[in-house]
Amino acid sequence: MAIQFLGKTLKNPMVLASGILGNSKDILERIHENGCGLVTMKSIGPEPRDGHKNPTVIDLGHGMINAVGLPSPGYLNMENEWRDLEKRDFPLIASVYGGSVKEYQMVAEFVSSKNPDFIEINISCPNSEKHGMIFGINPQSSHDVVSAVKKVINVPLIVKLTPQAPDIGDIARTCEDAGADAICAINTVGPGMVIDIEARTPVLAFKKGGLSGPMIKPVAVRCVFDIYKAVDIPIIGLGGITTGEDAIEIMMAGASLVGIGSAVRYRGIDIFQTVADEMEAWLSDHHCSHEDITGAAHKEG
Ligand SMILES: Cc1cc2nc3c(=O)[nH]c(=O)nc-3n(C[C@H](O)[C@H](O)[C@H](O)COP(=O)(O)O)c2cc1C
C-alpha cells in the first residue's frame, strides 16, 4: 500500500507523531522497519531546555495527559543525531519550534541544511509558556511564521496545528496561503488538569497538560474535517488513532496520512504495521482503495 506524499513514495500512510520516541536514529529506524511509512522527530528548539519537572506524563487509561514542556538539547547540540540521521534510508520529518518568528526561522534554516525529507513547524504546543500554541491560534501570527520559515528551507513544509484555534479551517487556509505544503493536525488538546483527591493536588508537577490518546479522537476527526473543507494541500491526521478503523475514520474526514502517538504505549511499536494491516483488511472487505476513502465523509448523499 505504497502512497505518494509531497513527491516522496512512502511504503504506507502511517506516520510516527512528534515527541513520542525521541530523535535517535536507531529508534526511528526500528519504527520504520516495524511498519511506519514516515517518522517524525521530537520538536527541536532554539536553545537547550530541560522541560518540566516530573511527573510529566500520566496514563489515564482512555488517553494521557502530559506536560513534558518541549525538552530539547537545542538545535546546535545535536551533532551526533544529525551525523547518524544523514545516513538514514527512511523518510524523516524534522519538527521545529521557537519562541518568536526569528527563532523558528533560525532553527528551521539550520535543520534544513541537515537534509530531512520534510520540516514540520510545531505552532501548537499547549504546555510551554511562550512556545508554540500562541502562533497557531492567530491567523496573522500563523501567516508570519509560515512565510518566514518557507523562505529559508529547501524541503516541503508541514504545519502542525492546535485544536484550540477558534477556527482551525481558517488557520489552515492562512498557512496554505503563506506557503505550507501540508497540514498536520492535531497536537494535544487542552490544557487539562487531573487532581489526586487524596493528596489534594494536581498530579502533574506543571499542574496542567495536553490530552492525547483515544479520548481526543472525536476532536481530531472534527478538526481534520474542517481543514479538508478549507485547503487543497494534504493533511496528516492524528489524535487518538489506535486501530485500523480509527485510521479509516480520520481518512474519511480528509487525512491522506495517519499519525500515531500515544497508542504506541497501548499496542507497542508494531502498532504501525498492525494498523496498516487492519486498514488493508477493511478496504479489501469494502472493495475500495485509499483514494476512495480520503475525504469520503464530505460527499453529499
Ligand atoms: C509525551 C508527549 C510528547 C509530545 N511531544 C511533542 C513534540 O515534541 N512536538 C509536537 O509537535 N507534538 C508533540 N506531542 C503531540 C503528539 O505528536 C500528537 O500530536 C498528540 O499526542 C496527539 O496524537 P495521539 O493522540 O496519537 O498521541 C507529544 C505528545 C505526547 C503524548
Ligand as a Chemical Component Dictionary entry (heavy atoms), coordinates in Angstrom:
data_LIG
# 
_chem_comp.id                   LIG 
_chem_comp.type                 NON-POLYMER 
_chem_comp.pdbx_formal_charge   0 
_chem_comp.three_letter_code    LIG 
# 
loop_
_chem_comp_atom.comp_id 
_chem_comp_atom.atom_id 
_chem_comp_atom.alt_atom_id 
_chem_comp_atom.type_symbol 
_chem_comp_atom.charge 
_chem_comp_atom.model_Cartn_x 
_chem_comp_atom.model_Cartn_y 
_chem_comp_atom.model_Cartn_z 
_chem_comp_atom.pdbx_ordinal 
LIG C1  C1  C 0 4.603  12.726 25.734 1  
LIG C2  C2  C 0 4.246  13.517 24.504 2  
LIG C3  C3  C 0 5.195  14.370 23.934 3  
LIG C4  C4  C 0 4.885  15.103 22.784 4  
LIG N1  N1  N 0 5.832  15.925 22.226 5  
LIG C5  C5  C 0 5.543  16.605 21.080 6  
LIG C6  C6  C 0 6.542  17.400 20.433 7  
LIG O1  O1  O 0 7.701  17.480 20.843 8  
LIG N2  N2  N 0 6.172  18.072 19.303 9  
LIG C7  C7  C 0 4.906  18.002 18.754 10 
LIG O2  O2  O 0 4.634  18.625 17.722 11 
LIG N3  N3  N 0 3.947  17.223 19.347 12 
LIG C8  C8  C 0 4.241  16.535 20.490 13 
LIG N4  N4  N 0 3.279  15.747 21.063 14 
LIG C9  C9  C 0 1.943  15.653 20.441 15 
LIG C10 C10 C 0 1.823  14.413 19.543 16 
LIG O3  O3  O 0 2.756  14.457 18.474 17 
LIG C11 C11 C 0 0.396  14.287 18.964 18 
LIG O4  O4  O 0 0.111  15.409 18.166 19 
LIG C12 C12 C 0 -0.679 14.192 20.051 20 
LIG O5  O5  O 0 -0.236 13.394 21.126 21 
LIG C13 C13 C 0 -1.998 13.605 19.502 22 
LIG O6  O6  O 0 -1.773 12.316 18.963 23 
LIG P1  P1  P 0 -2.031 10.960 19.803 24 
LIG O7  O7  O 0 -3.408 11.062 20.409 25 
LIG O8  O8  O 0 -1.904 9.855  18.796 26 
LIG O9  O9  O 0 -0.971 10.900 20.863 27 
LIG C14 C14 C 0 3.579  14.989 22.207 28 
LIG C15 C15 C 0 2.632  14.123 22.787 29 
LIG C16 C16 C 0 2.946  13.395 23.913 30 
LIG C17 C17 C 0 1.907  12.455 24.490 31 
# 
loop_
_chem_comp_bond.comp_id 
_chem_comp_bond.atom_id_1 
_chem_comp_bond.atom_id_2 
_chem_comp_bond.value_order 
_chem_comp_bond.pdbx_ordinal 
LIG C1  C2  SING 1  
LIG C2  C3  SING 2  
LIG C2  C16 DOUB 3  
LIG C3  C4  DOUB 4  
LIG C4  N1  SING 5  
LIG C4  C14 SING 6  
LIG N1  C5  DOUB 7  
LIG C5  C6  SING 8  
LIG C5  C8  SING 9  
LIG C6  O1  DOUB 10 
LIG C6  N2  SING 11 
LIG N2  C7  SING 12 
LIG C7  O2  DOUB 13 
LIG C7  N3  SING 14 
LIG N3  C8  DOUB 15 
LIG C8  N4  SING 16 
LIG N4  C9  SING 17 
LIG N4  C14 SING 18 
LIG C9  C10 SING 19 
LIG C10 O3  SING 20 
LIG C10 C11 SING 21 
LIG C11 O4  SING 22 
LIG C11 C12 SING 23 
LIG C12 O5  SING 24 
LIG C12 C13 SING 25 
LIG C13 O6  SING 26 
LIG O6  P1  SING 27 
LIG P1  O7  DOUB 28 
LIG P1  O8  SING 29 
LIG P1  O9  SING 30 
LIG C14 C15 DOUB 31 
LIG C15 C16 SING 32 
LIG C16 C17 SING 33 
# 
